[in-house]
Amino acid sequence: MAPVDHAKAYPFHIPARSYVLHGDGHRELLEGEPMPDLAGRFPVIACGSNQSPEQLGRKFSDKSRGPIPVLKVTVKDFDAVYSPHFSNYGSVPATLHHTPGTHVELFANWLTEEELTRMHETEAVGMNYDFGRLDGIHMETEGGDTLHWAYAYIGRRGSLTHQGEPLALAEVPATARRWTAMTQTDVLHMTRDRLQPESHIDIFIREHIDSPDVRLARTEKLARGSLPFAFGGFSVIAV
């Protein structure tokens, strides 16, 4: 896939059911199938492309890796929204935002300590995201368990706004959603119109893929007027 098309494809294919990532791909869990063993693993909420086996396969490309459980979850009082920055592959990525009354359908990666270290390397921790623990949440897994804590990567610049409100990811389902939802193509056009309206969309995307300086300058402009993440149960963990 061409880089510009790849950028537009975010958050990539997300399965309908929980699955297990393994060295040769992934396998969705069948209805009624026992959940994988999660002992010794850290539940990390994924709100964007880390829900996708395609993206996880790129991040954990070692064919000898062990299976990684990726379970479908419903997180109450949160939504998946756009972060005001551009990724190095050209997309506008996701972050979580606290929104009472909204229930968002996401996935959580259950990672070993070694896998978590690898995930940190791919998430620009300290630059674009903070890693930490969310306490006092309500997260129901497809297997029937309810957790009141989990880990997450939270955008350091808060949420991208349009007309003063965050923008939700249209590709991520939610009930009682309060905000406008946009696809990745929508939000790329919106940011182009805001930052460089005279530019063809493909050229606009290619410029911030190719140039870290352009990417940073555009990110700084996007972050103006963003809404900070405000949830008292989030504690940043140094990595």
N, C-alpha and C positions, 0 to 999 in steps of 0.2 A: 504494500500500500504506500502511495506517495505520502511524504511528510505532511502536506497540507490536508490531505484526506484523512490521515491518521488523527490530526488535531481535531478535525470536525467530528470524528467518530466517538470521542469521549462521551460517557464513561465506559464505552465498549459493551460487549454483550454481557448481560447479567442474567444468570439462570433463574428459573421460576422457583427452584427448590434448593435446599441446603445441598452442599456437595463436598467432596474431598478432592483436593488438589494433589496430584502425584507426578512422578517423573515424566510420564508420557501424556499428561493432559489432566482431565478431571472426570469425576463420575458423580452424577446426581444421586442423592439418597432416595430410595424408593419409599412410598408411603407405608408407614408401619415398621420400617427398618430401624433397628436400634441405632441410637446416636453413637458416634465415634467416642473413644476414650479421650477425655479432655484433661486427665490428670497431668499436672505439671505444666500446663499451658496457660497463657495469658489471653483473656478475651479482649480483642481490640476492635472497636466499632469502625466499620468502613462505611463512608458516606458517599464516595465517588467511585473512582476506577478500581480501588482495592476490593470492590465487590466482584469484579470481573475475573474469571479464570484466565482470560487472555492477558490482562495486565499483571496478575500475580505470577503467571508463567514467565513473563519477562523478568520480573524481579527475583524470582527463585528459579533460575534457569538451570541449576545443577540437576542433571538427569538422575542422579543417585539420591536425591533428597527423599526424606520420608514423607508420608502423607500429611497434609495440612487440612484440618477440618475448617470449613467455612459454612457457618450456620446462618440461616435466615432468622432475623429477629425483628420485633416491633419495639421501637423506642418511643415511649410516651413523652409528650411535652417538648419535643425537638423536631427540627426539620433539616433536610440536606439543602444547603444553599451554596451559591457561588462565592468563592473567595476573591478579593480584589488583587489577583496577581496572575501572571501568565506562567505556565510550566515551560520547561526547556524543550518540550515537544510541541508547544504552540497552543495548548488548550487553556481555557479558564477552568481551574479545578474547583473542587468542592471543599466545604467545611461544614461543621454542625453549627446550628444556632438554636438557642433556647426559645421555644414558642409554646406557652401553655395552651393545652387543648388540642394540639396537633399530634397525631400518631403516625410516625414515619416507618415505612418498611425498608429495612436495610439488611446488611449481612455483617457478621463479626468473624474476624480471623482469629482462630485459637492458635497462638504461636508459642513455640518453645523460646527459651532465652536466646539461643543462637539465631533462630529465625527472627526474633524481635530486633536483634542487633542489625541484621541485614535490612529489615524494614526501615529502621532509622536512617540507614545510609541512602535510601531512596526517597525520603520524605523531606529533605532540606530542613531538618530540625534545627531550630535556632535562627533560621533565616525566614522561611515561609510558615513553618508550623512549630507549635509547642506540643510536646508529648506529655500526657499526664493522666491522672485518674479522675473519673467522674463518680462521685458518691451521691447517694440520695436520688438515684434515677429509678425508672421502672422499665426493665427490658425483658420481654418475653421471647424465648427461643422457640423455634419450630418444634423442638423436642418436648416442649411443655414446661420447661423450667423457667423460673423468673429470677433475674438477677437485679440487685439494687446498686451495683457498681460495675464498672468496666473501664478499660483504657481507651484513649482516643488521641488522634492528632487534631489539634484545633488551630485554625488559621490565626497567625499572629496579628494580622491586620483587620480581623473581624470579618464582616460580611460585605460583599459588593452590594451597592444600593442602586435602585432606580426609582426616581420620584420619592426618595426618602425611605424606601422599604427594601428589605432583602429580596433577592430573587431565588426562588426554589428551582431545583433541577426537575425538569419535566419528565425525565427518564426514570425518576425515583417516585414510586407511588406513596401517597399519604392520605389520611382522612382528616377532615376538618382543617385543611390547609388554608392559611390566612393570606398568603402572599402570591403574587403572580409567579407562574412557573414558565421557564424558558428552556428550550433545547440548547445544546452546545452551539449549534449553528446560529440560533437566535442570538445568543449572548455574544458570540464572536462578531456578528454584525452590529450589535448594539455598541460594543466597545470600539469597533472601527468607527462608527458614526460619531462617537464621543471624542475619540482621540485623533483620528485622521480621516475625515469623511471623504476626502478626495481620492483616497486609495482604493484600488480593487481589493476585494476581500482576500483573495489568495495571496496577493503581494503583501498585504498587511500581515497576514499570518506568517508568511515565509520570513519577513523581516525580523520578527521577534523570536523565531526559531534560530535564525542564523547569527543573531547578534545579542550577546548577553547585555551589552550596554543599552540597546534599544529595549530589550525585555525589562530591564530594571527601571528605565525612565518611564516606560508606559505603566508599569506596576505602581510606581510612586504617584502618578497622576490618578490612576484608578482608585487608589487607597484614600484619596481625599473625599471626605464625606461618608466613609464606611462606618458601619455600626460595630462597636466592639463586642466581643463575646462576653456575656454577662450571665454567669451561673455560679452561685456561691459554692457549689459542690465540686468545682474543678480545681485540682491541685497539680501544678506543673512538676514534673520529675526531670531532674537533670540527667542527661545522657552523655 
